[in-house]
Amino acid sequence: MLRREYIWQVPVRLTHWVNVLSIVVLSFTGYYIGNPYITVSNSEWWGVYFMGTVRYIHFLFAFIFVASLALRTYWAFAGNEWASWRNLFPFLNVEGRKSLGDAIKYYAFLRREPPEVIGHNALAGLTYMFIVALYFVQVFTGFALLGQYNPSGLWYKLTGWIFGLVSNQNIRELHHIIMYLIIVFALQHVYSAFLVDSEEGNGLMSSIFSGFKFLSKDLADRVRAKR
Amino acid sequence: MNEFPEGLEKRLAARGVNRRDFLKFCSLMTATLALPIRYQPKVAAALAAATRPALIWLEFQDCAGNTEALLRASRPPIEKLVLDILSVDYHETIMAPAGKQAEKSLLDSVQANKGKYLVVVEGSIPTKDNGVYCTVGGRSAMDIARQVCGSAAATISAGACSFYGGWPAAAPNPTGAVGVKDLMPGIPLLNMPGCPVNVVNLTAAVVHFLTFGALPATDQFGRPLFAYGTRIHDNCERRAHFDAGEYVQEWGDEGHRKGWCLYKMGCKGPATFHNCPTVRYNDGVSWPVGAGHGCVGCSELGFWDTMSPFYRRLPDVKGFGVEASADQIGVAVVAGVAAAFGAHGVISAIRAQRDPIAKHKDGATPVSTEDTPQAGKGA
């Protein structure tokens, strides 16, 4: 019998959905800024400041995304065991390494059932290590490019040193390429969630809305022991 | 009458330049230096009293493009610059002596004005194979630069080549070309890149030196903030078209004829710091974007490599056989990953049909428990 247990706390779910919204908005607006593929007519009311508006939305959601990352980073230290930063480095402990191996075997069709876990499976945690690193590079390059509007301003003081090492065109290109890597991550993330949800029957998909997962008796007892 | 009376104003008067023109020149320089207008009398007073400092103009691996720009200077005209503001003791292209006599005038000036003269360097300095790829009078460019810049009051590197190496330093940089800042870090140096340098800026830097006795404030690349402190994009006359989303799609199309933004044609204005839109070139007549061609980013470090392709928005991604754009690679990777997960999903679905997972578990049906009040009824 599976038991319903509360795993994902509010900041985990909130930042997840803010990130989803931000990434979708930032990707569309960012692509438009790099390649303005929509031809606008300034005889339309929305056409007189179209690129300006798109850039404004991009910067606005960049700040929302940064706020979300800041909250999630705080929660990685303040939250429960399944929100902890330790989940990003599953290879650091024995249990994590075993779970990692089992997950790889499952995805490679060498094992029938996915490893049953309370929070993230180890392989998912590992992908979050890469995605978090990409988020921070993306935020840094974004603010570096933004800061160029005023070389004596705050953002340029914090980030402008990078242009002594890498040309701003290459920073711009990196910012563009990371967008595609984040899209690749999103594909993988949704597909894996779909697969594990349907195979394991643990309510994984609904858990990111409700916070509750369905766990076997052993794991559910462990969750209660932690509470 | 003394051919060179003391003080610029007197010397100019001797050549028929009246005080009104002199003050107009001072106002132009004050404005170019981005100084408040109350500094104009200070600039005028300093220039009126300035003794003619010696200037040595060195050319190394260059195309003489910065010299060409200098020869077309109209504010002040070149003959005023050479004869009145500065004592140009050595400039291969415009000096009267030639051969051994020319080299002698260089050494004479260095010795006579030790620690007091200005140097302008044009062209990159090759360092490979002991600098044999550029020699003047039997001496390597490295050798000359070390001697002449080493005992100068200040050095101005004019143009992209003496900034970081420029075109000669473009990959694969066969001569090991470097700029003055790379060869002689630590000397009093002002970098004024551009291809070519804008002579109004160059003159303004000299005026700043004469007025304040120091080089102007610079950014992290040693470029004066008055000329390289803001992006071309942010002062561009076509910026309104950028913000509106009106872009030239191809050369000669309707947008191009209407003067729309050149962003999609690869303009590097958003990546380049220079005052071209305000100062312009050739007596303020025009500048590249004004003439309908995108900026190529000539005042930025490594621009031949980092700003190319000049007609595309982003650099190519190297290492993918044929050089490919970031978008081509990105779309291919996303499509490939999507196809891989699609295939994985199909195989997983077939497996779930043949070997249901319920057989491997003691209970796959989620059931609520009585002591979790938030949980609803199980299936």
Interface residues (C-beta under 8 A of the other chain):
Chain A: M1 L2 R3 R4 E5 Y6 G34 N35 P36 I38 T39 V40 N42 G47 V48 Y49 F50 M51 G52 V54 Y107 F109 R112 E113 Q148 Y149 P151 S152 G160 W161 F163 G164 S167 N168 Q169 N170 R172 E173 H176 I177 M179 Y180 L181 I183 V184 L187 Q188 Y191 F194 L195 S198 E199 E200 G201 N202 G203 F212 F214 S216 A220
Chain B: D219 Q220 F221 L225 G229 T230 R231 D234 F242 D243 A244 G245 E246 Y247 Q249 Y263 K264 K268 A271 F273 G297 E300 L301 G302 T306 M307 R313 L314 P315 V317 A326 D327 I329 G330 V331 V333 V334 V337 A338 F341 H344 G345 I347 S348 R351 A352 D355 I357 H360 K361 D362 G363 A364 T365 P366 V367 S368 T369 T372 Q374 A375
